[in-house]
């Protein structure tokens, strides 16, 4: 008997959980990582894209034949492109040369139209992100266009609530800490809220680029970790949900991404590397007997043309 899902969108979620063994030094807490590249586009953002579009459909903001508009570093854009292709919507993406060529080509493969904003030497910073946002807002004024506006979209958190429940179930409720990088902050908020329904003592640790550690109260700057560190406080940031913040340099994040591939067989991007660097620090603090959970955000296939892997030997 053949068993199939009704739609590609039904394949989102229920991703595997693995324990990291080789990159974690002995004598630390156990570290488990959710392999979100097992989602259809290879990213956790599939969860958010499905949630925000279905909410917009339900309340009439997005109507049949409409066009979705979004600014993106590419990961959200790819996930929106998948959902739009599956549901029959057009998609206008505002993107930049600061982000990988693979992301651009993947969005185009799904049918997205891309408007480019040039960066300053491919640096990711506040000026770039805000220019992406203002350009997308202008495009969204066209008739029949719906502006997703991920940073200000309250529906984004909904897609990540099941991720927290999955983590709890897969670990048998043994999680002591959750460590995750911040972009829009929807994923860290959603997972934390789900986990704390089960255990309100679970620690949540946010991760951000050391070169632009605005969550930590430091100056905004430029960095090279795609998908996180927008250079200003996310509009929907809820600091009361976070117990601590760890900063990770771009070089530390990229080096760990390469280690994960070589030593664990886990092929991921630099934001996942940052997650693991910070998770190891927390695992050292908690010690043996505890468990730290983190997320492998997306696949390394998206970064083959970047210096994360282009210079790997």
ABEGO torsion letter per residue (X at the ends): XBBBBABAAAABEGBBBBBBAAABBBGBBBBBBBBAAABAAGBAAAAAAAAAAAAAAAAGABBBGBBBBBBBAGAAAAAAAAAAAAAGBBBBBBBBAABBAAAAAAAAAAGBBBBBBBBBGGBBBAAAAAAAAAAAAAAAABBGBBBAGAAABAAAAAAAAAAAAAAAAAAGGABABBBBBBBAGAAAAAAAAAAAAABAABBBBBBBBAABBAAAGBBBBBBABBGBGAGBBBAABBAAABABBBBBBAAAAAAAAAAAAAAAGBBBBAAAAAAAAAAAAAAAAAEBGBBBBBBBABBAAAAAABAAAAABX
